[in-house]
Amino acid sequence: MSDPIIKIQNMNKWFGDFQVLKNINLEVEANKKIVVCGPSGSGKSTLIRCINRLEEHQEGDIIVDGNELSEKTKDIEKIRAEVGMVFQQFNLFPHLSILDNCTLAPIWVKKMPKKEAQELALDQLKKVQIDDQANKFPGQLSGGQQQRCAIARALCMQPKIMLFDEPTSALDPEMIKEVLDAMVSLAKGGMTMIVVTHEMGFAKEVADEVIFMDEGMIIEKADTKEFFANPKSDRTKLFLSQIL
């Protein structure tokens, strides 16, 4: 058994006086697909934002690919380069073309030559089936296309881990499938993924494990078949009865 690529031990986080995460313990092995679900306000998004230090935790340990995340972490940009993130809102630069959105970080952060960055970007855009939109601007694309661009942009940094924070929640229903299809193909390629989502069909198809959170705590963690067929906690059972 190799070390987990993500290891969280006794992690706590507060916003002011409000404790948003309570004693989180979690290990994620490389190439595993984890879905995090739970009601709004349960701490799901905050949890994954702590994994690339978009949020700072106050207690406990987070170790990502052998690097401990703390106030003393000098190589935070190096760690973030290995951890791609896709948000609810697409966060694309509206004044840049789709291609330029994708090449910006490889050129500036990884010092990649422009031609090489463009070839990489077109390759990633092809994977999410929007390479034909490369010269358009975000405002000319549908929401589903913009989110697929955001996925391609994250992949251009060639990360080891991809975090998704409710990537379909801002989309019209008919656009959700195209984004989930792009994520399914990414999962089948062997990427380590943590996905905060309410899309339980996606969880059943892709996830190795499902985590259920409520009130800042991990209530239940089980392999996917077991999670849906035989939830242990009454709180999980109630949630699944409402969402399925």
Backbone hydrogen bonds, N-H to C=O, Kabsch-Sander energy under -0.5 kcal/mol:
donor,donor_aa,acceptor,acceptor_aa,energy
5,I,28,V,-1.4
6,I,28,V,-1.8
7,K,63,I,-2.4
8,I,26,L,-3.3
9,Q,61,D,-2.7
11,M,24,I,-2.2
12,N,59,E,-2.0
13,K,21,L,-1.9
15,F,18,F,-3.1
16,G,14,W,-0.6
18,F,15,F,-2.0
19,Q,17,D,-0.6
20,V,13,K,-1.7
20,V,18,F,-0.8
21,L,13,K,-1.9
22,K,216,G,-3.3
23,N,21,L,-0.6
24,I,11,M,-2.6
26,L,8,I,-2.2
28,V,6,I,-2.7
32,K,29,E,-1.7
34,I,32,K,-0.5
34,I,193,M,-3.0
35,V,209,E,-2.2
36,V,195,V,-2.9
37,C,35,V,-0.5
37,C,211,I,-3.0
42,S,39,P,-1.4
47,L,43,G,-2.3
48,I,44,K,-1.8
49,R,45,S,-2.2
50,C,46,T,-1.5
51,I,47,L,-0.8
52,N,48,I,-0.6
53,R,50,C,-0.9
54,L,49,R,-2.3
55,E,49,R,-1.5
58,Q,12,N,-1.7
59,E,12,N,-1.9
61,D,9,Q,-2.3
63,I,7,K,-2.9
64,V,62,I,-0.5
64,V,67,N,-3.0
65,D,5,I,-3.7
65,D,63,I,-0.6
67,N,64,V,-2.1
68,E,66,G,-0.5
69,L,62,I,-3.1
70,S,68,E,-0.7
73,T,70,S,-1.7
79,I,75,D,-2.4
80,R,76,I,-2.8
81,A,77,E,-2.0
82,E,78,K,-0.8
82,E,79,I,-1.0
83,V,79,I,-0.7
83,V,80,R,-0.7
84,G,82,E,-0.6
84,G,161,I,-2.8
86,V,163,L,-2.5
96,L,93,F,-1.5
98,I,136,K,-2.6
99,L,134,A,-2.6
101,N,97,S,-2.5
102,C,98,I,-1.6
103,T,99,L,-1.7
104,L,100,D,-1.5
107,I,103,T,-2.2
108,W,104,L,-2.6
109,V,105,A,-3.0
110,K,105,A,-1.3
112,M,106,P,-2.4
117,A,113,P,-2.6
118,Q,114,K,-2.5
119,E,115,K,-2.2
120,L,116,E,-2.4
121,A,117,A,-2.6
122,L,118,Q,-2.6
123,D,119,E,-1.9
124,Q,120,L,-2.3
125,L,121,A,-2.9
126,K,122,L,-1.9
127,K,123,D,-1.5
128,V,124,Q,-1.3
129,Q,126,K,-1.5
130,I,125,L,-2.9
131,D,125,L,-0.5
133,Q,130,I,-1.9
134,A,131,D,-1.2
136,K,133,Q,-2.0
140,Q,137,F,-2.4
141,L,138,P,-2.0
146,Q,142,S,-2.6
147,Q,143,G,-2.4
148,R,144,G,-2.0
149,C,145,Q,-2.2
150,A,146,Q,-2.2
151,I,147,Q,-1.9
152,A,148,R,-2.5
153,R,149,C,-3.0
154,A,150,A,-2.0
155,L,151,I,-2.2
156,C,152,A,-1.5
157,M,154,A,-1.3
158,Q,155,L,-2.2
160,K,82,E,-2.0
161,I,82,E,-2.2
162,M,192,T,-2.7
163,L,84,G,-2.9
164,F,194,I,-2.6
165,D,86,V,-3.0
166,E,164,F,-0.9
166,E,196,V,-2.1
169,S,166,E,-1.4
171,L,168,T,-1.5
175,M,172,D,-1.9
176,I,172,D,-0.8
176,I,173,P,-0.9
177,K,173,P,-0.6
179,V,175,M,-1.3
180,L,176,I,-2.7
181,D,177,K,-3.0
182,A,178,E,-1.5
183,M,179,V,-2.0
184,V,180,L,-2.7
185,S,181,D,-2.2
186,L,182,A,-1.7
187,A,183,M,-2.5
188,K,184,V,-2.2
189,G,185,S,-0.9
189,G,186,L,-0.5
190,G,187,A,-1.8
191,M,186,L,-1.3
192,T,160,K,-1.0
193,M,32,K,-2.2
194,I,162,M,-2.3
195,V,34,I,-2.9
196,V,164,F,-3.2
196,V,194,I,-0.5
197,T,36,V,-1.7
197,T,195,V,-0.7
200,M,198,H,-1.5
203,A,199,E,-1.8
204,K,200,M,-2.4
205,E,201,G,-1.8
206,V,202,F,-2.7
207,A,202,F,-0.6
207,A,203,A,-1.5
208,D,33,K,-3.0
209,E,33,K,-1.6
210,V,222,A,-2.7
211,I,35,V,-3.1
212,F,220,E,-3.1
213,M,37,C,-2.7
213,M,211,I,-0.5
214,D,217,M,-2.1
216,G,42,S,-1.5
217,M,214,D,-1.7
219,I,212,F,-2.3
219,I,217,M,-0.9
220,E,212,F,-1.6
222,A,210,V,-2.0
224,T,208,D,-1.5
227,F,223,D,-2.7
228,F,224,T,-2.1
229,A,225,K,-2.6
230,N,226,E,-2.8
237,K,233,S,-2.4
238,L,234,D,-2.3
239,F,235,R,-2.2
240,L,236,T,-2.8
241,S,237,K,-2.2
242,Q,238,L,-1.4
243,I,239,F,-1.7
244,L,240,L,-2.5
